[in-house]
Amino acid sequence: MNYYLLIPFLPLAAFLINILLGRKLFRHQAHWPSTLAVLGSLVVSVLVLIDVLNGQTLNRDLYSWIISGKFRVSVGFLIDQLTAVMLIVVTSVSFLVHVYSIGYMHDDPGYYRFYSYLSLFTFSMLMLVMSNNFLQLYFGWEAVGLCSYLLIGFWYQKKSASDAGKKAFIVNRFGDFGFGLGVILIFLTLGTLHYSPVFETIGTLSEKTVSIFGLEMNIITIIALLLFCGAVGKSAQLPLHVWLPDAMEGPTPVSALIHAATMVTAGVFLVARANPIFSLSPTAMSVVAVVGGLTALFAATIALVQNDIKRVIAYSTVSQLGYMFLACGVGAYGAGIFHLYTHAYFKALLFLCAGSVMHAMGGELDCQKMGGLRKYMPVTYWTMLIASLSISGIPGLAGFFSKDEILFRAYAAGGVGKFVWLLGTIAALLTAFYSFRLIFLTFHGEFRGTEEQKHHLHESPKAMTIPLLLLAIGAVGAGWVGIPPLLGGGEHFAEYIAPVVGHPAGEATHAEEWMTMGLSVLVGLAGILTAWIFYLRKREIPVRLAEKFQPIYRVLWNKYYFDELYDFIIVRPSLFVARNIIMGFTDGAIIEGIVNGVPAFIGWLGSHVRKVQSGLLQHYATFMALGLFLLIAIVMIVTGV
Amino acid sequence: MNFTDIHTLMPEIVMAVLALAVLLSELVIRRKETVGLLAIVSVAVTAYFIPTSFGTVFNGMFISDGYSVFFKFIFFTCLILTVLISSRYLEIERSSHGEYYALLMFATLGMMLMASAGDLIVLYLGLELMALSLYVLTGFIRHEYRSNEASLKYFLLGAFSSAILLYGIMMIYAQTGTTDINTISSVLTEKKATVSLLLSVIFLLVAFSFKIALAPFHMWTPDVYEGAPTSITAFMSVGPKAAGFAVLGRVFLVGLYPLQINWIPLLIGLSILTMAVGNILAIQQRSVKRMLAYSSIAHAGYAVIGIIAGGNEGVSAMMNYLLIYMFMNIGAFSILILMRSEDFLGESLDDFKGLAKTHPLTAGLMLLFMFSLTGIPPTAGFIGKFYLFKAAVGAGYTWLAIVTVIFSAISAYFYLRVVIYMYMHEPEGEAVSLSGSPSLGLALLISALLVLFIGIYPSPFISFARIVTG
């Protein structure tokens, strides 16, 4: 299994080629190095998956970067069942997005830059999932954050885009700060950062507690919660979800790759990877489950009323990520990863379809100004319909199996699980509703845009539609590897991933399993039906509802005023401190004071130094002699002679 | 000495003979680049004799051990890089004369003697050979006032410091009856630290401080570095400085080791003062060349920490730091040379405005070197600093490590300012035209690759230094 090194390093090579030579050599051909590299990674990932399926896993340090006593920083790779799934998800979606971008980004002046960043992102993400220690994970974590920043602000001339990039970066700081502390705490308590010794010895800490603000807390709980902080930021969970919808300012392929399928799922991956830590702390598990459940419902409610198609899908992503955390929180890590894997395909498909629509509409994003696009862009319509059916949990499609698995596991876990199951089931209703609201508003009914837009409506080029078709296959079939025994399947996925994450706890009867499954299908259908009535049959209902429940509508429309709240409690005070205290006092008085004051001080001492520096030799010699005598004097005084 | 012992001296003998040959070859060879090429070949030939040279000859006056070999490796690399960046540059400065390369080789020979000196007299001979060559090289652009002035200043102050060094050697001899470094050590272990002994320590310390430009004996550095040909500045800030560190390490950590408690506080004081002077005055410079001169003062202040920490850890950290510093500093100077053209100095910060737009690759390389000088991972500069700090903490000088971190944070201001000028300012006036050449490109490539390579994969270099000091 030595060829596994090719997986991350092919995209790295493509990045270097493109960033160094792209501007001159590959002005319009920049997609070649990047796309070929990621195709190579995909092929190797498939080979790795086959090896893993044959029972081969690998955990090896490539080399040590810094060795300093106990502190060892190495570049190492861990290939196990979890990594193999992530490799397939990352490389396959990344490859399709690379192909799609050939059509979507052509003519962009930053074409080579775009592909360089995509390659750099792919490399970073692969390093993140393949790491065998927390520090390399942290490196990949920050590197994907950097790429996300670069790609959100790709059209940096646009103020909203560069602002959104900064917002994503800064919001992630909050989570990553906790993550960083968690990593440091692991090293301080266990003396190593490699996964396997950490996971083997973490149990020895179970008796240790520390007092924080007078509250006795278990140290494992603290570590788990700190790590979860990072996951909350990266995976846009409450209360750090605010950056993801704004991140839609980036090019749509980026939204599909980074902000739907891969980077934002790194948080779920982290929790699943660190499951030996989380499993030892019931408190942390409950926090994860509740945060996930609340986010799933909360984000879905916002998505109900938004009109910007990419934002609707973004909130949908936040909501679906909530499901994954919910699953991890009840101990069903396998179900969480399963959903991560199916979600990657149908959500990337939704984004790429949205991109295709934007392409046809000349960049228009407001679904109230669309309608009837079905007959102009059939491929986009059908693929997006499949993705929406999949996310709504229609039996047989990928999303059904994974979502059903999560809801059933949550229910079976009992306790807090029952509560989050309820949240998840309600969210499932809303998910089906907003997904089909989007479909009906965009593709059905009459076209509501301008005449000029109507004139330009066209299906997207092959480079874009073929990835859509391929992703649609994933959106349909990705779930078939995890069909529950109840429906005659073998639950292969859960068995496959069990060596890494174990089996979920909790028991439930067949009747209960039928109940949860039936209910989730039922609410899915109900959601679709409601959307059909609201947006195709009786279009006045949503308008009347909005008027009747004006306050609720306004809260949802304004996304629960989170941005305003943060603006008030964080942004404004920070700016105030920055402008008045840091810039005015620290920078103005202290730093400028030192920078300008030191020379002023030297000048004030007399013009001697300046004269010396202006080149008079005798002064130089005098200074040397003075230095010599000074040293002698010091020694004389100290030794007391 | 038996004639069979000659292999220990072979590298020095070969270097001396070849340096003379290169000097003579200038009479018959018209193309000066060829002379440069001969110098590089000579280094390769000399290096060939290094592996068989281990041993001690002349009753311990000349030592060829792992320590000296590591330094010789630095000197050779430094010489090769300097030759590579010189040829085109000398033409621009209209000073392309063949003796330039011979002088570089003589300076290197002096440095090799210094690194291998087991006796204070040999050390002095090597030091003078190096210094005399450097005086000439500093004033090599004969028609330029700046260069002449720098040369004269360097010469006079150098003579001053040589006198101090001789005075120190004399006093040591007067009290121990020997100039052999190992014998001094064994004599001193039985002696009490008298005032006159401490005086001689101070004289040696001052003389070496002058060579490695520790404040307040650094005054010559900015003027000389600015006035000298840029290629020589690059050379001086690396090779001779490393040679200074080699003798400082050998004399203080071997010969004067018994007096360690007495000289360590002095060296700490000099180190902090040097970091302060170098970093704070560098902030003020508008000329990048002068900024790099002050930065080289500051870096000497960092490297001294390795000697303060002492032991295998400290010395190997210091040696690694000098090795890493060579690549990043010569790299930065190479960029300056690249910017220099017939009618354009290319030394001021303003000349770097918008370089990223007009010459992205050059700007990218400069960015790399500036990051490395600041000490940002994954560049080599980070690795160098990391091991220095680790040695300091390991030897119980955590506070000194913290002080150093603060100073290197200050240094980010002036290094990254260059980056800001390149990337965040619009180009002004006519676009800078670069005067590249294949050899300069090669030097840049070597420097950049090693800065990255050591940053990403440092262990071979770290182990190399650990083994030779262990």
Boltz contact constraints between the chains, C-beta under 6 A:
constraints:
  - contact:
      token1: [A, 68]
      token2: [B, 390]
      max_distance: 6.0
  - contact:
      token1: [A, 595]
      token2: [B, 283]
      max_distance: 6.0
  - contact:
      token1: [A, 598]
      token2: [B, 280]
      max_distance: 6.0
  - contact:
      token1: [A, 599]
      token2: [B, 284]
      max_distance: 6.0
  - contact:
      token1: [A, 615]
      token2: [B, 223]
      max_distance: 6.0
  - contact:
      token1: [A, 617]
      token2: [B, 153]
      max_distance: 6.0
  - contact:
      token1: [A, 617]
      token2: [B, 156]
      max_distance: 6.0
  - contact:
      token1: [A, 620]
      token2: [B, 157]
      max_distance: 6.0
  - contact:
      token1: [A, 620]
      token2: [B, 219]
      max_distance: 6.0
  - contact:
      token1: [A, 620]
      token2: [B, 220]
      max_distance: 6.0
  - contact:
      token1: [A, 621]
      token2: [B, 160]
      max_distance: 6.0
  - contact:
      token1: [A, 623]
      token2: [B, 216]
      max_distance: 6.0
  - contact:
      token1: [A, 623]
      token2: [B, 219]
      max_distance: 6.0
  - contact:
      token1: [A, 624]
      token2: [B, 217]
      max_distance: 6.0
  - contact:
      token1: [A, 627]
      token2: [B, 216]
      max_distance: 6.0
  - contact:
      token1: [A, 627]
      token2: [B, 217]
      max_distance: 6.0
  - contact:
      token1: [A, 628]
      token2: [B, 206]
      max_distance: 6.0
  - contact:
      token1: [A, 631]
      token2: [B, 202]
      max_distance: 6.0
  - contact:
      token1: [A, 632]
      token2: [B, 202]
      max_distance: 6.0
  - contact:
      token1: [A, 635]
      token2: [B, 198]
      max_distance: 6.0
  - contact:
      token1: [A, 641]
      token2: [B, 195]
      max_distance: 6.0
